[in-house]
Amino acid sequence: MSPHVRRTWAPIGKTPILYQRTRSRERVSMIAALTVSPRRHRVGLYFSLLPNQNVTTETLTPFVRQLRTRVGGRIYMVWDRLSVHRSTLARLRQRSAKVHAVFLPPYAPELNPVEILWAYLKMNPLANQPATDAEDLRRRAHRNTRKIRTNQALLRSFIRATPLSLRLR
């Protein structure tokens, strides 16, 4: 629950103070997908926030199913090697041949555009803002992620920041 602390402006002689709860085990897990349209004209952002839950196969599978219905057609998923991703893929392949996965090399968060999205979210809109509880953090993250969703240039920058060969116009 501790916020990322960044340098900020304050009047001379007035040190900013961030009040926060200590030793809180509350957290918000996030699931996200950046989608690229077949002709590379549009980047989409789909996300789910899970207060005080871990990402498991039971929480990831419905997210991917819903993503598949919204996007339609074939889906090529670029995933890191988290065990939840592999088990979810196995479960999804039993029901549909429209989901294909490409796994990133181990320990390569710099290749994952969603990791860059999370870093941006934590270090920019959510920085220096301590949350009072998990629900407060979920609300703030939801509001700021919805704002990011509307900014095509920013969404494209997350993909361009990786050396993946997704060509965007």
Buried (B, 14 or more C-beta within 10 A) or exposed (E): BEBEEEEEEEEEEEEEEEEEEEEEEBBBBBBBBBBBEEEEEEBBBBBBBBBEEEBBBEBBBEBBBEBBEEBEEEBEBBBBEEEBBBBBBEBBEEEEEBBEBEBBEEEEEEBBBBBBBBBBBBEEBBBBBBBEBBEBBBBBBBEBBEEBBEEBEBBBBBBBBBEBEBEBE
